[in-house]
Amino acid sequence: MKAPKISFKSFIFELVIVFVGVYGAFELNRYQEHQREQKIKLNYFKSFKLELNKLIADTRRTKDLIDQTIEELESSWANQEQPMLAPLEFYFSAEMLITRTGFNDDVFTQINPELSASLSGGFDNFQAVNQMLKEFDHSCSIHLLTKSRKDFYQGSGALKPEYNWYLKGLEELQIRFNSLEKMISEGALPATNAFIEELE
């Protein structure tokens, strides 16, 4: 018996069908993988946005405490009063877990190098402010806790020069916290929102 002849046109057609099927499956798989990656990025940056919002709230709360303390001190001294110098109850303890992970694993660099550079500067600023706050707290614990009101003032009622660091330290923190809040609310947060919008 003669083997049935396979026409060249039929062979080409079947080959094209196989090629289209394989290529289509490949493209579909690549599309699905891309969609999964986009979803992971989106969820990551939504979590990062929540962290930034919490940091803004923590920054404003601490800044408000500093502003209030400076205002009360200056008002009391203007009225020739002798307010106590006492440690402040700071609760600026943002862990920044998403941010730390992002930099440690180069997530930001892989996703968006420009955003990474911007966030890196902001994170460095946050760490510097946090360190200043810890140093101020430490100085307060050492120099203020065992003192009474009379230890802080001269006979004339003026603050002794050796305690000028208290107001100076608060003013430096005030400047740094203002800068940190502006950097987050006007820089990192809008940039993150824009990136989220691109991914959605």
C-alpha positions as CSV (number, residue, x, y, z in Angstrom):
1,M,0.0,0.0,0.0
2,K,1.2,3.5,-0.8
3,A,1.7,5.8,2.1
4,P,-0.8,8.8,1.9
5,K,0.9,11.9,0.6
6,I,1.2,14.9,2.8
7,S,0.7,18.0,0.9
8,F,3.3,20.8,1.4
9,K,0.5,23.3,2.1
10,S,-1.0,21.1,4.8
11,F,2.4,20.6,6.4
12,I,3.1,24.3,6.5
13,F,-0.3,25.0,7.9
14,E,0.1,22.5,10.7
15,L,3.6,23.9,11.4
16,V,2.2,27.4,11.6
17,I,-0.5,26.2,14.0
18,V,2.0,24.6,16.3
19,F,4.2,27.7,16.2
20,V,1.3,30.0,16.9
21,G,0.2,27.7,19.8
22,V,3.6,27.5,21.4
23,Y,4.3,31.2,20.9
24,G,0.9,32.2,22.2
25,A,1.4,30.0,25.3
26,F,4.8,31.6,25.8
27,E,3.4,35.1,25.5
28,L,0.5,34.3,27.8
29,N,2.9,32.9,30.4
30,R,5.1,36.0,30.1
31,Y,2.0,38.3,30.4
32,Q,0.8,36.5,33.5
33,E,4.3,36.7,35.1
34,H,4.4,40.4,34.3
35,Q,1.0,40.9,35.9
36,R,2.2,39.0,39.0
37,E,5.3,41.1,39.3
38,Q,3.2,44.3,38.9
39,K,0.9,43.1,41.6
40,I,3.8,42.4,44.0
41,K,5.3,45.8,43.3
42,L,1.9,47.5,43.8
43,N,1.3,45.7,47.2
44,Y,4.9,46.5,48.3
45,F,4.5,50.2,47.6
46,K,1.0,50.4,49.1
47,S,2.6,49.0,52.3
48,F,5.4,51.5,52.0
49,K,2.9,54.3,51.7
50,L,1.3,53.2,54.9
51,E,4.7,53.3,56.6
52,L,5.3,56.8,55.3
53,N,2.0,58.0,56.6
54,K,2.7,56.6,60.0
55,L,6.2,58.3,59.9
56,I,4.5,61.6,59.0
57,A,2.1,61.2,62.0
58,D,5.0,60.3,64.4
59,T,7.1,63.2,63.1
60,R,4.3,65.7,63.5
61,R,3.4,64.5,67.0
62,T,7.1,64.8,68.2
63,K,7.5,68.1,66.4
64,D,4.4,69.5,68.1
65,L,5.8,68.5,71.5
66,I,9.0,70.2,70.7
67,D,7.2,73.4,69.5
68,Q,5.0,73.5,72.6
69,T,8.0,73.0,74.9
70,I,10.0,75.8,73.3
71,E,7.0,78.1,73.3
72,E,6.3,77.5,77.0
73,L,9.9,78.0,78.0
74,E,10.2,81.3,76.1
75,S,6.9,82.6,77.4
76,S,7.9,81.7,81.0
77,W,11.3,83.4,80.7
78,A,9.6,86.5,79.1
79,N,7.4,86.7,82.2
80,Q,10.5,86.3,84.4
81,E,9.4,82.9,85.6
82,Q,11.7,79.9,86.2
83,P,10.2,76.8,84.6
84,M,11.7,73.4,85.3
85,L,13.9,71.8,82.7
86,A,12.8,68.2,82.3
87,P,13.2,65.3,80.0
88,L,10.5,65.2,77.4
89,E,8.4,62.0,76.7
90,F,9.4,61.4,73.1
91,Y,7.8,58.4,71.3
92,F,9.5,58.8,68.0
93,S,10.1,55.1,67.4
94,A,9.2,54.4,63.8
95,E,10.7,51.0,62.9
96,M,10.6,51.6,59.1
97,L,10.6,47.9,58.4
98,I,9.5,48.2,54.7
99,T,12.1,50.9,54.1
100,R,15.0,48.9,55.7
101,T,14.0,45.8,53.8
102,G,13.8,47.8,50.5
103,F,17.3,49.1,50.9
104,N,18.8,45.9,52.2
105,D,17.4,43.8,49.4
106,D,17.9,46.6,46.7
107,V,14.2,46.5,46.0
108,F,14.0,50.2,45.3
109,T,17.0,50.2,43.1
110,Q,15.7,47.3,41.0
111,I,12.2,48.9,40.6
112,N,13.2,52.6,40.2
113,P,16.8,53.8,40.6
114,E,15.7,57.5,40.6
115,L,13.2,56.9,43.4
116,S,15.8,54.8,45.2
117,A,18.2,57.7,45.3
118,S,15.5,60.1,46.6
119,L,14.4,57.7,49.3
120,S,17.9,56.9,50.3
121,G,18.5,60.6,51.1
122,G,15.3,60.7,53.1
123,F,16.1,57.6,55.1
124,D,19.5,59.0,55.9
125,N,17.8,62.2,57.2
126,F,15.4,60.1,59.3
127,Q,18.3,58.2,60.9
128,A,20.2,61.5,61.6
129,V,17.1,63.0,63.3
130,N,16.5,59.9,65.3
131,Q,20.1,59.9,66.5
132,M,19.9,63.5,67.5
133,L,16.7,62.8,69.5
134,K,18.4,59.9,71.3
135,E,21.4,62.0,72.2
136,F,19.2,64.8,73.5
137,D,17.2,62.3,75.6
138,H,20.5,60.9,76.9
139,S,21.7,64.4,77.9
140,C,18.4,65.1,79.7
141,S,18.7,61.8,81.6
142,I,22.2,62.6,82.8
143,H,21.9,66.3,83.5
144,L,18.3,67.0,84.5
145,L,16.7,64.1,86.4
146,T,18.4,64.7,89.8
147,K,18.2,68.5,89.7
148,S,15.8,70.9,91.4
149,R,14.6,74.3,90.1
150,K,17.2,76.3,91.9
151,D,20.0,74.3,90.2
152,F,19.0,75.7,86.8
153,Y,18.9,79.4,87.6
154,Q,21.3,82.2,88.8
155,G,20.5,84.5,91.6
156,S,19.3,87.0,89.1
157,G,16.7,84.5,87.8
158,A,18.5,84.0,84.5
159,L,19.2,80.5,83.3
160,K,22.7,79.3,84.1
161,P,24.9,79.2,80.9
162,E,25.7,75.5,81.4
163,Y,22.0,74.7,80.7
164,N,21.8,76.7,77.5
165,W,22.2,73.4,75.6
166,Y,18.6,72.4,76.5
167,L,16.9,75.2,74.5
168,K,19.6,75.0,71.8
169,G,19.0,71.2,71.5
170,L,15.3,71.7,71.2
171,E,15.7,74.4,68.5
172,E,18.0,72.2,66.5
173,L,15.5,69.3,66.7
174,Q,12.7,71.6,65.7
175,I,14.6,72.5,62.5
176,R,15.4,68.9,61.7
177,F,11.9,67.7,62.3
178,N,10.5,70.4,60.2
179,S,12.9,69.4,57.4
180,L,12.1,65.7,57.8
181,E,8.3,66.3,57.7
182,K,8.7,68.4,54.5
183,M,10.9,65.8,52.9
184,I,8.4,63.0,53.5
185,S,5.1,64.9,52.8
186,E,6.4,66.9,49.8
187,G,8.9,64.4,48.4
188,A,8.7,60.7,49.3
189,L,4.9,60.5,49.6
190,P,4.0,62.2,46.3
191,A,6.7,60.2,44.5
192,T,5.3,57.0,46.0
193,N,1.7,57.9,45.1
194,A,2.8,58.6,41.5
195,F,4.5,55.2,41.3
196,I,1.4,53.5,42.6
197,E,-0.8,55.2,40.0
198,E,1.6,53.9,37.3
199,L,1.2,50.4,38.6
200,E,-2.6,50.4,39.0
